[in-house]
Amino acid sequence: MSVFNNVHLHGHEAVVYGFDPDAGLRAIIALHNTSCGPALGGCRMWAYENEEQALADVLRLSRSMTYKSALAGLRFGGGKAVVIGDPRRDKTEALLRAMGRFIDSLGGRYITAEDAGTSVEDLKIMAKETDHVAGIADRRDIDGNWRSGDPSPATAYGVLMGIQASVQERLDRSDLEDIRVALQGLGHVGWCLAQYLLRAGARLWVTDIRPEVRERAAAELDVTVVEPNAIYAQPVDVFAPCALGAVLNDQSIPQLQARVVAGSANNQLAEERHGEMLRRRGILYAPDYVINAGGVIDVAHGFDGYDPRQARLHIERIAETLAEIYCRARRSASPTSREADRIAEERFQLRRTVAAA
C-alpha cells in the first residue's frame, strides 16, 4: 500500500521511516499536528504482521494523540512511533539506541514516551542518544509512591474518573459500590485500574490473553476470571477495554450487555460507524483518547517540575470533559465519539488561529 493512499493519512504533517539494518531497527514516526506544540506520544514495539499494518497503527495513534492533547488542555501536538518487532525477542540495546538516534534526527519535533512493548528502562537507553524522551525521571507518582516515571497509575486513575463520570451519566449513580465491570486486559494500566475499582467497591470480571496473568489475577485479586472471548457477554454495567484497539466491532458490540464502555485501550472503535452502532444500542461510549489521557497529562507535568497534586487535579478534569461531551451528544443525538472529535478540533483550531495572529 502506498503511504499516500492510506485512509488514515489525512491531516498528518509528516511520516518518517527509520531503518538501521545493523541494529535491526525498522520503525515509523508519524507527526499528525504540531500547531499546539511539539508532538508528544509513546513509542510502541509490536510484532506487526506487515509494514502496512504498522503504518495504519502509527497513523491512527498519532491522530488520537493530537485530539487527546487538545481535550486535555496540553501544550503539545500529536505524534507516535512504532517499532516493528517482537519486544520479547527482538529488543536489544543496539536497537533501542538506534531508535533514540532516529528520534533525535527530528530535532525535537517529536518527543517520545513509553507505550505497549516498551518500558521506562527502554526509554532510558534511548535517552543515551536523544534528549527528546519524557517520563523517565524517578519521582513520586499521583498516589505518593516512588516510581521510575511509569505513567500507568496516572492513566488508570484517569480511566477511574471517566468510569465514575460515565456511570453518573448513564446509571445515575454517584459511586461505584457494587457496579459490575468487565475488564479486558491486565497489563500495567489494566492491573492498576482493577485495584482502583476494587477499592471503590466495584465487582470485577477480568481477562487477559496471557494464561499466566489470568492465573495471577485469580490468586491475588478478588475478581472473577473468564476466558478472553467470554469477556464481551458478561452481565455487567461497564465494559472496560484495556488491551489493544479495534475491539468494538461488528462481532463484539452485539454481545455487549454493559450500558457503558469506558476503558484505557487506544483506537477502540474498529471503524467510525461503530460509535453510532453503540449509540443506537443505548450504550454510552467514553471516547478512548479522552478517558485514557491521564498518562500523557502526567508526563506533560514532568516538563515543568513535577507536582503530583497538580497532576492529579488535572487528571480529575477528565470527568468534566466527558460530561461536556455527553451533554453535547445528548443535544445533537450524535455519537459521543463524533462530539469528542468536534470539541477537540475546535480547541486546536483555536490555538492555531491564536498562534498565527
Stockholm file with secondary structure:
# STOCKHOLM 1.0

chainA/1-357         MSVFNNVHLHGHEAVVYGFDPDAGLRAIIALHNTSCGPALGGCRMWAYENEEQALADVLRLSRSMTYKSALAGLRFGGGKAVVIGDPRRDKTEALLRAMGRFIDSLGGRYITAEDAGTSVEDLKIMAKETDHVAGIADRRDIDGNWRSGDPSPATAYGVLMGIQASVQERLDRSDLEDIRVALQGLGHVGWCLAQYLLRAGARLWVTDIRPEVRERAAAELDVTVVEPNAIYAQPVDVFAPCALGAVLNDQSIPQLQARVVAGSANNQLAEERHGEMLRRRGILYAPDYVINAGGVIDVAHGFDGYDPRQARLHIERIAETLAEIYCRARRSASPTSREADRIAEERFQLRRTVAAA
#=GR chainA/1-357 SS CCGGGCTTCTTCSEEEEEEETTTTEEEEEEEEECTTSSEEEEEEEECCSSHHHHHHHHHHHHHHHHHHHHHHTCSCEEEEEEEESCTTTTCCHHHHHHHHHHHHTTTTSEEEEECTTCCHHHHHHHTTTCSCBCSCSCEECTTSCEESSCCHHHHHHHHHHHHHHHHHHHHCCSSCTTCEEEEECCSHHHHHHHHHHHHTTCEEEEECSCHHHHHHHHHHSSSEECCGGGGGGCSCSEEEECSSSCCBSTTTGGGCCCSEECCSCSSCBSSTHHHHHHHHTTCEECCHHHHTTHHHHHHHHGGGCCCHHHHHHHHHTHHHHHHHHHHHHHHHTCCHHHHHHHHHHHHHHHHHHHHHC
#=GC SS_cons         CCGGGCTTCTTCSEEEEEEETTTTEEEEEEEEECTTSSEEEEEEEECCSSHHHHHHHHHHHHHHHHHHHHHHTCSCEEEEEEEESCTTTTCCHHHHHHHHHHHHTTTTSEEEEECTTCCHHHHHHHTTTCSCBCSCSCEECTTSCEESSCCHHHHHHHHHHHHHHHHHHHHCCSSCTTCEEEEECCSHHHHHHHHHHHHTTCEEEEECSCHHHHHHHHHHSSSEECCGGGGGGCSCSEEEECSSSCCBSTTTGGGCCCSEECCSCSSCBSSTHHHHHHHHTTCEECCHHHHTTHHHHHHHHGGGCCCHHHHHHHHHTHHHHHHHHHHHHHHHTCCHHHHHHHHHHHHHHHHHHHHHC
//
